[in-house]
């Protein structure tokens, strides 16, 4: 049987540490007094969430922990998680517990996360989830409360130099010009996985190149771009782009937009995110933003690349410089929660549309007042169900077009007070 050579096996997998002694970085977790080291030494295991930047050792440490235990292990990715398969796997596992490593756990939706809860609760499964995102935003509170969160720091240059030097020795590329190693580390953006991929990409050249200036020419000729449109960078850069637009930093937004384009990102993915931004971060502060975002998306569909990117960038600039308001977003969130609490309450008969004879006999539409027939096209009415307390969900800010929305809102509140006083 033919074995895979060093070029077909990813170096990140081939040289992945298998023990704490080989693991580099995160001394606060695995150092002499690190809590995770103590867990492993005392054979203590609990459900954990590893949070930190890409290439900081989250998955590697999760596997080291798994290998130190005698429990059956399953490794999955959050995007491929199946609630049906989970139940089948757990039912077929005869041991007391099953350890599941879930990479990118933030990509699981609420239903998928909820499906883990009963098994985590009764100890049937133990999870180690890894994520680059803030777990308080991405994980349901019930699951988060049943796990211990560990924060991973971005690896230091010295950590990466140690990792690179060790790998190069194993590849019999030693000694290597120190400046070349430092340049590789700099290219990696302090991401160990990216750094190891760079070493693999330049494996043949590194065996022969010792001059750092020659290596610099090599990098330029290969147009090395650190962006993985299917990995962590995909989420990291779009997140930075979104936050730059939200923060009204137009130049940073343009920069991250360009990073995604040169990295091969699907421009329509950026377009979809901008449609979301138009409602989530701008809303009625500038209703035109949603129209422009939709138009930019359609323009790219019609033009394609490279002309279509200009339409998308035009939209990004417009969104970055638009007034911001999350009033619509907050209204949605609070209304959804209240709707869940009161979804059992019947809609008043007078607000139901009388379509059939049965509807009319039941009183549908009876006593309904048609506002356009009244002065100012307004009547005093409680539109909420009778047993539901009226609540204020939408609170516009005094920015952009929402200033006008606020004036309209106050106008109707004033009319309501005046008409009530007349009665």
ROVOLUM-683484 format. One record per atom (N, C-alpha, C): y, z, x. Coordinates in steps of 0.02 Angstrom, whole numbers, plus 50000, padded with zeros to 5 digits. Atoms other than C-alpha are relative to their C-alpha. Layout:
// ROVOLUM-683484
YZX ...
***
This chain:
// ROVOLUM-683484
499405000050043 500005000050000 500625000050044 499405000649959 501684994950069 500495005749986 499534994450008 502895009350099 500714997349999 499295002050004 504755008450061 500335001650067 499674998749937 505815006850217 500665003549989 499394996050003 507435015850258 500564996549964 499465003650033 508485002050180 499924999949925 500115000150072 507685002850008 500045006949969 499934993250025 507625021649989 500735002250010 499314997649991 509375028349955 500025005850049 499954994749950 509895039050102 500155006849967 499824993850034 510615051849981 499375003649974 500644997150022 508835054349916 499565001650059 500434999149942 507935052350081 500185006250041 499784994449958 508985065450170 500265005949958 499794994550043 509255077150023 499695006550024 500284993649978 509055095350080 499495002749950 500534997350044 507505104050011 499985007750003 499984992749996 507925122050059 500715002350013 499344997349988 509415133550073 500214999550072 499845000549929 509305132850262 500294993250018 499755006849987 509665114150256 500644998649962 499435001350044 511015115450123 500655001850036 499364999149966 512805113750186 500555000849948 499434998850045 514365120650100 499855005349948 500044995250055 514675132249952 499765006850023 500214993649972 514525147950058 500095005749951 499894994750049 515205158349914 499415000749952 500584999950045 513615153949818 499345001150037 500644999849965 512255152149950 500045003350068 499944996349937 512945161750099 499615006549998 500394993849994 512245178450153 500075004549939 499884995850059 513045187350005 500084995949936 499935004450059 513015172549886 499525001849945 500404997950058 512385176149711 499394995649991 500585004450010 511265160749702 499475001350053 500494998349949 510445165149868 499615006349980 500334993850022 510075182549799 499534998649942 500445001950056 509375174749639 499344997250026 500605003249973 508175164049741 499565005150037 500384995149963 507665178349856 499635004949955 500304995150045 507305189949709 499624996649942 500365003850050 506505176049605 500285001149929 499664999350065 507795178349467 500224993149977 499795006550026 508105163449355 500325000949931 499665000150065 509305160849211 500314993249990 499675006550013 510145146049128 500685000050033 499395000549961 511595140049234 500354993449989 499605006150000 512995127349232 500364999750067 499675001149936 513585120349400 500594995349988 499395003850012 515385114249390 500354998550065 499655001649938 516255104849529 500104992650009 499865007149988 516865088349601 499384996150020 500575004149980 515705073749638 499805001350072 500254999549932 514605075249791 500115006750033 499914993349972 514825093949813 499365003950006 500654996849991 512975098049807 499705003049937 500234996950062 512705102649623 499264998249986 500695002150015 511125092349593 499525002150055 500434998049943 510445096149767 499815007349994 500154992950006 510585114849741 499575001449939 500414999250059 509845113449567 499274998550016 500685001849981 508315104949641 499705005050050 500244994849954 508185117949781 499765006049961 500194994450042 508145131549650 499354998549963 500605002050037 506845122049548 499385000150045 500585000249954 505735119649701 499795006950023 500174993249980 505795138249737 499615003849946 500344996950057 505005142049568 499344996749986 500665002750018 503265139549499 500004997049930 499955002750068 503905133549330 499954992450000 499975007350007 503615115749269 500724997749995 499315002349995 505175105449299 500084993149969 499835006450028 506005091049208 500724998550019 499325002149982 507535081449271 500214994249955 499755005250045 508575071249148 500754999350010 499285001149999 510325064049131 500265001049930 499724998650066 511455069548989 500054994049955 499925006050042 511725051748930 499344997549971 500665002350023 509845048748911 499635005349961 500344994450032 509465065248824 499774998149930 500285001450066 508355063948670 499765006549969 500214993850034 508175078448547 499274999549978 500695000950022 506535071048484 499525001150059 500434999149942 505785069948659 500005007250025 499974993149978 506395087548699 499495004249961 500474996150040 505415095048554 499284998550019 500685002049981 503865085148603 499805003050067 500154997449933 503985090448785 499905007549999 500064992750004 504265108748743 499355002049966 500624998550036 502815108648620 499384998950043 500575001649957 501675101048751 499975004450063 499994995649941 502185113648885 499675006649982 500394994050017 500935127848886 500235006150039 499764994249962 501835138749013 500525003849959 499524995950036 503025152348960 500694996849998 499345003149997 504565142549014 499984993250034 499925006649969 505105124949062 500704999750029 499355000749968 506525121949186 500234992749992 499735006750009 507625107049141 500664999450038 499385001549965 508935100249260 500344994449962 499635005050039 510255090849159 500624997950038 499415002649966 511425080349264 500484997249947 499475002350045 513085076049179 499905002849929 500134996750065 512755088649040 500594999049952 499425001050044 514525085248976 499944993649958 500085006350037 513925068248914 499555000949939 500394998550060 512805076548784 500485001549942 499574998550057 513565076948610 499835006949970 500084993350030 513705092548501 499305001049971 500674999450031 512075089248407 499475000950054 500484999449946 511115086748569 500045006950033 499934993449970 511835102748643 499735005449954 500254995050048 511445112448484 499245000249999 500735000250001 509635106748495 499695004250056 500254995849945 509465116448658 500005007449983 499874992950011 510055132848585 499395004349983 500574995650017 508465139548502 499525001050058 500474999649944 507425135748657 500295004250056 499674995849950 508695143548775 500005007349978 499974993350029 508835158448658 499335003750008 500654996649996 506965162048656 499674999550068 500265000449932 506715158048840 499484994650011 500505005449992 505595143048808 500224995050053 499755004249946 506725132648919 500575003550036 499454997749958 507915136749061 500354993750024 499655006149979 509275124049098 500445001450060 499495000149949 510285120249252 500394993549988 499595005850015 511675108649197 500534998950053 499475001649951 512845099649316 500544995949966 499455003650031 514555093149269 500615000050046 499365000449965 516205087549344 500575002149954 499494998550049 517125092549186 500055007549985 499904993050020 517835109049123 499515001749943 500504998750052 516365116549026 500285003149936 499724996950060 517495126048907 500244994749950 499805005550043 518055109148839 499404995749978 500545004950011 516425099348851 499365003049971 500604996950025 515085112048802 500155004349939 499914995950060 514855120448634 500005007450020 499954993049980 515325138948643 499345003849999 500644996450005 513595144748588 499564998750061 500405001649940 512755135648734 500335003050062 499654997449942 514095140748858 499905007650007 500074992749998 513905159148811 499305002250022 500694998449980 512045158248851 499844997750071 500105002349931 512295151649027 500475003650048 499564997449948 513035157649191 500324994150035 499645005649971 514385146149258 500155001450074 499854999549929 514525143249447 500474994350020 499505005049980 516035134249520 499854997650071 500115003049934 515725122249666 500684997450025 499395002449969 517155118549785 499904993150032 500055006349964 517545101549860 499815001550072 500244998849931 516665100350028 500574999150050 499515000449946 517725103250183 499804994550049 500145005149949 517865090350322 499455002350048 500504997349953 516835101650437 499304999749969 500655000450034 515435102350306 499734992950004 500225007050001 515385083350294 499844997550070 500155002049930 515445081050483 499315002750019 500664997149986 513945092750495 499444996049966 500505003950036 512995082950361 499914993150033 500035006749970 513435066050439 499665000250068 500304999449933 512965071750615 499255000949996 500724998750008 511275078150556 499634993649978 500325006250023 510875061850464 499974994850055 499985004949945 511405051150611 499495001650054 500534998049952 510255061150725 499324997949975 500645001950030 508815058250606 499904992450001 500035007449998 509235039650610 500004997450072 499985001749928 509245040050802 500644996350019 499345002749982 511085035150803 500415005850028 499704994049970 511665048450923 500044999150075 499404997550033 512865051550998 500414994249972 499565005050030 514135042350890 500725002150013 499304998649989 515985040950925 500265004949947 499764994750045 516785056550850 500524997449951 499495002950044 518235046450779 499694995949943 500345003950051 517025035250685 499735004749946 500264995150048 516205050550604 500575002649956 499424997450037 517915057250555 500264994749951 499775005550044 518375040150483 499534999349940 500495000350055 516775039850379 500135005749951 499864994250042 517185057250315 500634998849958 499385001450036 518945051850268 499894994949943 500155005150050 518285036650175 499635002849940 500444997350052 517125047750073 500375003949947 499634995950048 518515057149983 499675006849990 500344993550000 517555073050027 499435000449950 500585000650044 516085067149923 499404998550044 500575000849954 514445069550017 499594993949982 500415005750020 513535056449914 500324993450022 499655006049977 514865043349949 499954999250075 500025000349927 514855047750133 499314997550023 500675002149981 512975045650144 499894992749982 500055007150018 513095029050051 500364995650051 499635003849949 514385023150179 499564999450062 500445000349941 513185027650320 499444995049988 500545004850015 511815017750233 500274992850000 499715006850002 512965002850202 500144997250070 499835002149932 513455002450387 499455001750050 500554997849957 511755007450455 499904995450060 500135004749945 511464991650558 500584999850049 499425000349956 513244991250625 500085006350042 499914993649964 513255009650672 499545000550061 500474999949943 511785006550790 500314996550060 499715004049946 512874994850891 500745001350013 499284999049994 514694999650860 500155007150025 499804993549975 515405013750965 500765000750004 499274999949995 517235008950971 500305001049931 499734998450066 518225016650828 500474994449974 499565005550022 519475002050825 499584994249973 500455005350023 518034989850807 499715001949931 500264997650064 517345000450666 500524999249944 499465000750048 519035000150579 500054992749976 500005007250019 519014980950583 499424998549953 500605001050041 517264981550509 500125002349929 499864997250067 517844992350364 500464995349962 499535004650031 519294980650328 499674993649977 500345006350016 518184965350331 499535000749940 500464999050056 516974973050206 500365002249936 499604997950058 518394978650090 499665005849964 500354994350027 517574995350064 500445003649949 499634996650054 518145002749898 499565005549972 500394994450023 517575019949847 500095001049924 499984999350072 517285017949661 499334997949972 500655001550030 515655018849565 500104999849925 499835000650071 515925012049392 499465002649954 500524997250042 514285019249331 499875007350018 500124993249978 514425036249416 500595004549988 499494994950010 515575051149436 500714997250005 499335002849991 517065040649497 500254996749935 499835003150064 517015031549330 500375004949956 499704994950043 517455047749241 500595003450034 499464996649963 518545055249378 500644995949997 499405004249998 519745040449390 500304998949931 499735001050068 519895037249203 500335006549977 499704993650018 520255055949182 500695000750033 499364999649964 521635055149314 500514995149969 499575004950033 522335039449230 500275002849934 499804997150064 522345047949060 500515005550009 499544994349990 523195063549127 500674997650028 499375002849974 524505052949219 500414997149943 499645002750058 524945043749059 500265005749957 499804994250041 524965060148962 500595003750032 499464996649964 526095067449097 500614995850012 499425004649996 527285052549085 500174998050072 499905002449931 527045048149270 499774992750003 500185007150007 527105029249255 499704997150064 500265002949938 526805025549440 499305002450016 500684997549990 525275036849451 499524996549952 500425003650048 524605028449293 499844993050025 500115006749972 524845011349373 499515000350058 500444999249941 523985017449532 499275000849979 500694998950021 522435023949443 499734993949962 500205006250034 522405008249334 499754995050052 500195004749947 522344997849494 499365002250034 500624997549970 520995009149569 499394997849959 500575001950043 519885005449420 499884992550001 500085007350000 520224986749420 499684997650065 500295002349937 519854984349606 499305002650009 500674997249995 518314995249585 499504996549954 500465003750042 517594983349456 499905003049931 500074996950066 517864994049301 500094994749945 499915004450058 517704985349132 500705001149972 499324999150025 519524982349080 500035002249928 500004998050069 519064984548898 499855007449991 500104992750000 518465002148938 500675003550006 499334997249992 520235005848997 500404998949936 499665001550062 520894997348840 499815004849945 500224995250051 519845008548728 500295006950012 499704993549985 520465024048818 500745000149981 499295000250017 522265018448791 500115000349925 499964999450073 521965016448604 499935007449980 500094992850013 521345034448605 500645003950019 499404996649977 522875040048705 500574999249949 499455001650047 524035031648579 499995004849940 500044995450056 523395043048441 499985007350022 500114993049979 522875058648537 500615003150033 499464997049959 524365060948653 500704997949978 499345002650021 525775050848571 500085000749925 499984999150073 525385050148386 500624997249968 499415002350037 526875048848271 500655000850038 499404999949958 528095052348412 500214992850015 499865007249994 527955033448433 499424996249968 500545003550035 526855025048300 499874993050027 500075006749972 527155008448388 499484999950056 500464999649943 526055014448531 499304997749981 500675002050023 524455012248430 499954992549989 499995007250011 524944994648380 499984996350067 499995003249934 525334990048561 499335000750035 500654999049967 523694997548623 499484995349970 500475004750033 522704987548494 500144992850020 499815006949981 523664971748536 499814998450072 500195001149930 523364974048722 499254998950006 500735000849999 521504976048691 499814993049976 500145006750027 521474960148585 500234994550047 499745005049953 522524950848713 499504999050057 500495000849946 521244954548849 499394996249975 500585003650027 519834948748735 500124992549997 499835007150006 520744932148712 500104996750069 499825003049935 521334929548892 499465000950053 500484998549947 519974937748995 500355001850065 499734998249934 520204941449180 500194993650038 499584994349983 521334940949277 500645000749957 499374999750037 522754936849155 500035005949952 500014994850050 522194949649027 500195006950026 499844993549972 522434964249146 500755001649994 499284998950006 524324961749137 500185002949931 499884997250067 524284965148949 499815007349998 500224993149999 523314981048979 500495004450040 499534996149959 524494986749117 500675000849964 499394999450039 525994982849007 499945005749950 500124994650048 525234994348877 500005006850035 500034993749963 524875007949007 500705002550017 499314998149984 526705007749061 500365002449938 499684998050063 527285008648880 499785006949979 500274993550020 526135023348842 500265005650045 499774994949953 526655032748999 500725002049985 499294998750012 528495031248951 500165001749928 499904998250070 528245035148767 500085007649992 499984992850014 528725052148694 499315002449979 500674997450012 527195063248679 500005005349944 500104994950051 526565073448532 499265000549984 500704999050020 524855080948494 499965002849929 499994997350068 525365085548316 499444997049957 500535003250038 524155072848242 499325002750022 500634997549972 522755078648357 499865007149975 500084993150022 523055096948312 499875000449925 500105000250073 523165092848127 499274998249984 500695002150011 521485084148136 499515005750015 500464994749980 520625098348229 500005005849950 499954994350046 521265112048114 499764998249930 500225002250066 520955101847956 499244999449997 500735000649998 519155098248008 499685006849992 500284993250004 518815116748033 500085002949929 499874997350067 519605121247864 499574996349948 500415003950046 518675107147776 499275002450000 500684997449996 517015113947840 499925006549961 500024993650035 517445131047768 500034999249924 499865000650072 517955124347597 499694993849968 500285006350026 516885108747573 499615000849934 500374998750062 515975117047427 500465000349939 499524999250055 517565118347321 500114993249965 499935006150039 517725105547181 500724997550001 499335003150006 519195093247174 500235000949927 499754999250069 520295097047021 499914993749958 500145005750044 519905085946871 500594995149996 499435004550009 521675079146858 500104995250058 499935004549942 521545071347033 499404995250006 500585004649999 519915062246993 500174993849960 499845006450032 520005043946944 499534998849940 500425001150059 519385040946765 499774992749995 500255006949999 518305025446785 499594998449938 500455001250057 517035027346643 500215004349940 499894996050060 517045034246466 499805007250012 500234993349984 516085049046530 500545003850039 499484996949960 517465052546657 500585002449955 499454998350045 518785052246520 499835006049957 500224994350041 517785064146409 499995006550040 500034994049957 517585076046555 500695002450021 499324998049983 519475076446579 500264997450066 499765002849937 519625066046736 500694996849990 499335002950003 521455061646766 500465003149948 499594997050052 522075072346621 500555004450031 499424996149977 523805080046650 500254998050070 499755002349935 524055070146811 500704997149992 499315002650000 525895066746846 500074994750054 499945005849955 526265049746924 500685000250033 499354998849967 527635053247055 500514994449995 499495005250003 528465035847053 500394999849935 499665000150064 528945038746871 500515005749995 499554994250002 529945054446914 500584998950050 499425000449956 531635056746998 499795001550072 500174999449929 531505054847188 499264998650014 500725001349992 529695049347159 499625006150025 500294993749975 529195067447177 499905004849942 500134994750049 528405081047070 499745006150037 500284993849971 527985099147108 499275000549977 500715000150017 526095099547115 499615003350056 500464997449949 524715108847203 499424995150005 500525005149992 523595095147270 499365002950031 500604996649976 522415107047358 499585002249940 500414997250054 520925112747253 500255007049980 499734993750026 521315127947145 499785006150040 500274994149964 520225139847247 500104999550076 499875000949929 520845133647415 500745001550015 499324998249982 522375141447496 500344994150036 499635005449967 523695128647544 500155001950073 499864998849929 523895126947732 500424994450028 499605005149965 525085117847848 499614997750061 500385002849944 524145106347966 500464996050047 499595004649960 525485094248023 500685003150014 499374997249978 526945101248122 500324995450051 499705004849953 527945086848199 500485003350048 499554997449948 528935089748357 500664996149997 499355003450000 530755085148384 500054995350060 500005005149948 530355070548498 499844993349968 500155006750022 530375051948469 500054999349924 499985001450071 529985045748294 499825006149958 500194994050039 529285062748244 500625004049979 499384997050025 531095068548229 500124997849928 499925002750068 531185057148077 499465002749954 500544997250041 529495063348016 500175007249979 499804993150014 530155081148028 500545000349947 499475000350051 531705076447928 499704998549931 500325001750063 530605068647793 499615006049972 500394994150020 529475083847790 500455005349971 499524994950023 530955095547771 500334997949934 499705002750062 531685084247636 499555001649940 500464998750055 530115085847528 499915007549988 500044992850009 530025104547559 500615002549960 499394998150035 531825106147500 499974998049926 500095002350069 531465095647343 499545004649962 500494995750032 529985106647305 500315006749981 499674993650014 531025122547318 500504999349942 499495001050052 532415115447209 499694999149931 500345001250064 531235109447072 499665006249975 500314993750021 530325126047072 500545004749972 499474995650023 531985135147050 500284997949932 499765002550063 532435124146902 499565002349942 500474998250053 530905129846806 500135007149975 
***
